Amino acid sequence: MAPAEIAGACSFRESFRGRQVYRWIARGASSFDEMSDLAKSERERLAALFPRLYSSEPAAELEDADGSLKIQLRLRDGAAVECVLLEDIEGRKTACLSSQVGCPMACAFCKTGTLGYLRNLGPDEIMEQFHLLQKRRGEISNVVFMGMGEPLLNLGAVRKAVAILTDPEGIGLSARKVTISTCGLVPGILDLARNGPKVRLAVSLTTANEELRSELMPVNRTHGLAELKAALLEYQAATGERITLEAALMGGRNSRPEDARALVRWVRPLQVQVNLIPWNRVPGLPFVEPTREELEAFLDILEDSGLVASRRMRRGRGVMGACGQLGDTLRSE
Ligand code: SF4
């Protein structure tokens, strides 16, 4: 909730009290009892009104040998989502947050896509993922909406969470440290371009081969590559920001030299950074991981063409917490 909403919900007579409570929650308070600048009687009144500050609770926690932490949250209606804390070699902590319970986009290479879709998350349920991860692991420097769900299908809640994440009185992250990742939902990209927030945008391109993309990502049957590119050009013109294009590479499918060359041709004149993600194994899905040679050859073609490209470090795979793996502990619909 924003400070004014908190003031209303708590029936404060002085509106600045809403801001006080907001700041405490942003700092990770677990109960009204911790809010020492409120009178004791006021804290007791609030605790009786709202017995719990959090609507969800951790149901399971899994820690990978590489330090990644995956938390499964049980939501107020019994549904569950997962979020992940990833730490790089310099110690920077990134929270990977979910925006939906399941996902309706059904990308063929993604575990979450096999679960079906149940509902959107509220901004509270998004922020609670952040707070839980931060409580476990300390200060988080980056947030990526790359967990379960398509964030641009739940832009209202994501916008509200981003507003709290980037509010100096809230979490206080720079907008440059927040990334929204989409499978290529054109209306959402245009909405972001026109109405903000001006965060970083990542697009899961996967392949620049139209037919193959439609096979792997059903979104492409509605919003094809030409439409996606036009939307990204508009986004870039509106924000001046470089876009990250992600490609989960599956051995022998979209990892061939001709796929790399098609990507190079498609990208121009966008200003992008290409992030290659060796596909992370999901039992039951009909793909294989790319070989090291496939990956290196793909990367060489991109770099030789002058593109800024990198290979994503694999983290969280030991707990099925890496890209495309979320939802393995949850029931398929
Ligand atoms: S990759 Fe993203 S958009 Fe596609 S099914 Fe998985 S969670 Fe949904």
Boltz pocket constraint, residues with backbone or C-beta under 6 A from the ligand:
constraints:
  - pocket:
      binder: B
      contacts: [[A, 102], [A, 103], [A, 104], [A, 105], [A, 106], [A, 107], [A, 110], [A, 111], [A, 112], [A, 113], [A, 114], [A, 146], [A, 147], [A, 148], [A, 149], [A, 150], [A, 182], [A, 183], [A, 204], [A, 324]]
      max_distance: 6.0
